[in-house]
Amino acid sequence: MAPGFVDTEMAAERVNGPDGDQVRAQSPFNRVARPEEIAAPVVYLASPGAEWASGTIVDLNGASYLRP
């Protein structure tokens, strides 16, 4: 799992601080992920239905790699 910024206590200082606008602007959604948006894929990957996904990296970053 490779999540980008997630709205958690761990990221709060950065997301809500002076760099917050820059952090949110990394994604075309102009926000960071909510914890439940990361939890849903984690639940799937822990399920029997994801057995064939072994060895994969799930990039959950709100398309932040699409920067201009």
C-alpha positions in Angstrom: 0.0 0.0 0.0 1.4 3.4 -0.9 -1.0 6.1 0.3 -0.4 9.8 -0.2 -1.4 12.3 2.5 -4.3 11.1 4.6 -6.3 13.3 7.0 -5.1 11.7 10.2 -3.5 13.0 13.4 -0.1 12.1 12.0 -0.5 14.4 9.0 -2.6 17.1 10.6 0.3 19.5 11.3 1.4 19.4 7.7 -2.0 19.4 6.1 -3.4 22.1 8.3 -0.2 24.2 8.6 1.4 26.7 6.3 2.1 24.0 3.7 -1.5 22.7 3.7 -2.5 24.4 0.4 0.5 23.1 -1.3 -0.1 19.5 0.0 -3.8 19.6 -1.1 -2.8 21.0 -4.5 -0.7 17.9 -5.2 -4.0 16.2 -6.1 -6.5 17.3 -8.8 -9.1 16.7 -6.1 -7.5 19.5 -4.1 -7.7 17.6 -0.9 -6.1 14.7 1.0 -7.6 11.3 1.5 -10.1 10.5 4.2 -9.1 7.5 6.3 -12.1 5.5 5.1 -10.8 5.9 1.5 -7.6 4.1 2.4 -9.4 1.6 4.7 -11.6 0.2 1.9 -8.8 -1.0 -0.3 -6.9 -2.4 2.8 -10.0 -4.4 3.7 -10.2 -5.7 0.1 -6.5 -6.6 0.0 -6.9 -8.5 3.3 -9.8 -10.5 1.8 -9.7 -13.9 0.0 -10.8 -12.1 -3.2 -7.5 -10.3 -3.4 -5.3 -13.5 -3.2 -4.0 -12.9 -6.7 -2.9 -9.4 -5.9 0.1 -10.6 -3.9 3.2 -8.6 -4.5 1.4 -5.6 -5.8 1.6 -2.0 -4.7 -1.6 -0.1 -4.6 -0.9 3.6 -5.1 -3.6 5.6 -3.3 -2.6 9.2 -3.8 -5.5 11.0 -5.4 -3.7 11.2 -8.7 -1.0 13.4 -7.3 1.3 12.1 -10.0 -0.7 14.0 -12.6 1.0 17.3 -11.6 1.4 19.7 -14.5 
